[in-house]
Amino acid sequence: MIVADSRAHGKSIDGRDSLSFEMMADDFKALLDTMHIDSAYVLGWSDGGINALVLAMRHHEKVIKLASTGANLWPDSTGLIPSYWKGEQKQYNETKNKVLTMAAEKNSYKIFLASDY
């Protein structure tokens, strides 16, 4: 079993200014390539489920079988109750111009943006 520490999650640091599910799926492919693993059974939940789906779409040769739950390919307001979506918009608007100085703050904000694009 391989449990990846996605960029900007866990203990990893990502110094870039953006983050996307496509970038993370490409990271997973690179991880499998580096480990000399031709293909794997892939399991993902929530953001991991989105990553699993995107990995299968972008690099289908790497996926033997896929199980994904709690995921969507187009995370937008249609998957959320309106009050939750409004709260997320409010939080984004309140913090979008904040100057982030610490790596943990930057990573958390990129994860928030990747989840809510």
C-alpha positions, -999 to 999 in steps of 0.1 A, spaced: 0 0 0 13 35 -9 -2 65 9 10 96 -9 16 129 8 1 152 -18 18 185 -24 6 212 1 -10 184 22 5 167 52 42 174 56 49 184 20 57 219 10 48 235 -23 64 269 -30 43 275 -61 14 300 -62 -12 276 -76 -25 240 -72 -48 219 -92 -61 183 -92 -43 178 -126 -10 188 -110 -15 163 -82 -26 135 -105 6 141 -125 25 139 -92 9 105 -85 19 92 -120 55 105 -114 55 87 -80 45 54 -96 71 59 -124 98 66 -98 89 35 -79 89 15 -111 52 6 -107 36 1 -141 0 2 -128 -19 1 -95 -52 -3 -78 -63 32 -69 -85 42 -40 -95 78 -31 -119 97 -9 -129 133 -11 -100 153 -27 -82 119 -30 -113 107 -50 -110 136 -74 -73 129 -77 -80 92 -84 -105 101 -111 -82 127 -127 -53 102 -126 -75 76 -144 -85 102 -170 -50 116 -176 -29 84 -171 -53 55 -176 -24 31 -181 -15 35 -145 -49 24 -131 -58 -13 -129 -90 -6 -110 -104 25 -94 -126 31 -63 -135 67 -56 -160 81 -32 -170 116 -20 -156 131 -52 -168 152 -81 -150 164 -112 -165 198 -113 -165 212 -77 -189 240 -79 -220 253 -62 -243 226 -77 -229 200 -53 -235 221 -21 -264 234 -2 -267 271 -10 -260 283 26 -227 263 26 -217 278 -8 -224 313 4 -203 307 35 -174 295 14 -177 325 -9 -177 348 22 -146 331 36 -128 334 2 -137 371 -1 -125 379 34 -91 362 29 -83 366 -8 -61 397 -2 -44 385 30 -6 383 28 4 348 37 39 345 52 42 310 65 44 279 44 15 262 63 -8 292 56 1 292 19 -5 254 16 -38 256 34 -50 284 12 -40 266 -20 -59 235 -9 -89 257 -2 -87 272 -37 -82 238 -54 -112 224 -36 -134 254 -45 -125 263 -81 
